[in-house]
Amino acid sequence: MLKAIDAARFFIYLMQDEENDLCNLKLNKLLYYAQGCHLKRTGKPLFSDSIEAWKHGPVVADIYHAYKSF
């Protein structure tokens, strides 16, 4: 099973040539949606990290802290 950081790095890789900025909030929302889609399709989580409900949306705390300066 992946860690959330692996999935986050994949999204960053996909968006590196795009003009849109991938901020921390967008990255965490993408992780949330990816986790939900993977759970629906396979019945298993995509990554093992927990997702928390924060004021501005779903957050994987380790990802937030790793990329909060961006």
C-alpha positions in Angstrom: 0.0 0.0 0.0 1.2 3.5 -0.8 1.9 6.2 1.7 0.1 9.6 1.1 3.5 11.2 0.3 3.8 8.9 -2.7 0.4 9.8 -4.0 1.2 13.5 -3.4 4.4 13.3 -5.3 2.5 11.7 -8.2 0.1 14.6 -8.3 2.9 17.1 -8.2 4.6 15.3 -11.0 1.4 15.4 -13.1 0.9 19.1 -12.5 4.5 20.3 -13.0 4.0 21.4 -16.6 0.6 23.0 -15.9 0.1 26.7 -15.5 -2.2 26.1 -12.6 -0.6 26.3 -9.2 -1.0 23.2 -7.1 -1.3 24.6 -3.6 -1.4 22.6 -0.4 -5.2 22.8 -0.2 -5.6 21.5 -3.7 -3.1 18.8 -3.1 -4.9 17.6 0.0 -8.3 17.6 -1.8 -6.9 15.6 -4.6 -5.6 13.1 -2.1 -9.1 12.9 -0.5 -10.8 12.3 -3.8 -8.2 9.8 -4.9 -8.7 7.9 -1.7 -12.4 7.9 -2.1 -12.3 6.8 -5.7 -9.9 4.0 -5.0 -12.0 2.8 -2.0 -15.1 2.7 -4.2 -13.4 0.8 -7.1 -11.4 -1.7 -5.1 -12.8 -1.7 -1.6 -9.2 -0.9 -0.3 -7.6 2.4 0.6 -5.0 3.8 -1.8 -2.8 5.0 1.0 -2.5 4.2 4.7 -2.4 7.7 6.2 -5.5 9.0 7.8 -7.4 12.0 6.5 -8.6 14.6 9.0 -11.5 17.1 8.8 -10.0 20.6 9.1 -11.7 23.9 8.8 -11.0 24.4 5.1 -11.4 20.7 4.0 -9.9 17.3 4.3 -6.2 17.1 5.2 -3.5 14.5 5.5 -1.5 16.1 8.3 1.9 14.8 7.2 1.3 16.2 3.7 0.1 19.5 5.0 3.2 20.0 7.1 5.6 18.7 4.4 4.2 21.2 1.8 2.9 24.1 4.0 5.6 26.4 2.7 4.4 26.1 -0.9 
